[in-house]
Amino acid sequence: MAKKYWKPGTVLYPIPAVMVSCGETPEEYNIITIAWTGTINSNPPMCSISIRPDRHSYDIIKRTGEFVINLTTEELAKATDWCGCRSGRKYNKWKETNLTPALAKVVKAPIIEESPVNIECRVKDILELGTHHMFIAEVINISVDNDYIDEYDVFNFSKTKPIVYSHGHYFGIGRKIGKFGWSVEKKKSKKA
């Protein structure tokens, strides 16, 4: 198989497109769309978001030390994109997108009520990496919309119709092809 070589860049796609909410008071509440995000540790549960220092939310999160990662859906795709294209310095993103700020359980930053999953985070460290600074945070609370929890108390992620970002485009997620460990599971023998 022939390969083409590119200069080093950001090609680890697809990645989640999330809306991060921040601020301590309704007057400063803001939303920033982030694609540079991910899980970085299991115990304690930790994640990261990377933000350019010139973004409006950067100073808010740096000062407060808190933010909420709000998972996005196909229904929220337009608001997700809009919040990534407009600055909170000039617009009230909540009003412009008809999103609802709601009280988080632990942090002062609001959750986005319309999001199926809200991940409350507290900043532990900030790494200045270049164009972006990485906020390393501990997950301190998670809220999940009851509409996506089945009768066995299991969260049905695919029912939310999540979106991902890849090379400047948003995509829905396709069909499930397996679960963790399915490639090595022992097949149950059929009894005659």
C-alpha angles and dihedrals in degrees: 000000000000118000131202118215121224130187113263112282146133106299101137095119151199100040132167118274106214136174113230116204123201144165138091100237134034089249092062101032110132141172126216125184112229130189096170097079138114152146113278106171141018105204109058091020108241138171139176140222125191121213134177109245092234093063117106094235093053095076092042093053093042091052098042098035091217140094141155125233108214115196115229133224139196087263090054095044096104093048089046092055094042092052089052094051101045131060124237086220089072105025140043095230093193093060095038093053099033091237120152122231111213132181115271118223097238113005127061093231112096126246120229103247093208093056115098093218128031118190114197112209138188118204116242100173143355120219115200101214106165122273090012134039116216118225108206109201143178117234105235102171140005127199122195127194110249090223089074099048116093130215090274091057090251120141112237101213096179091054089066090062094226123202133221134197125233128172096331097321136097121226137184118233119259131223123311112259101183146328132251108292097012092123092061101034116127111241116239111243117238114235118220 
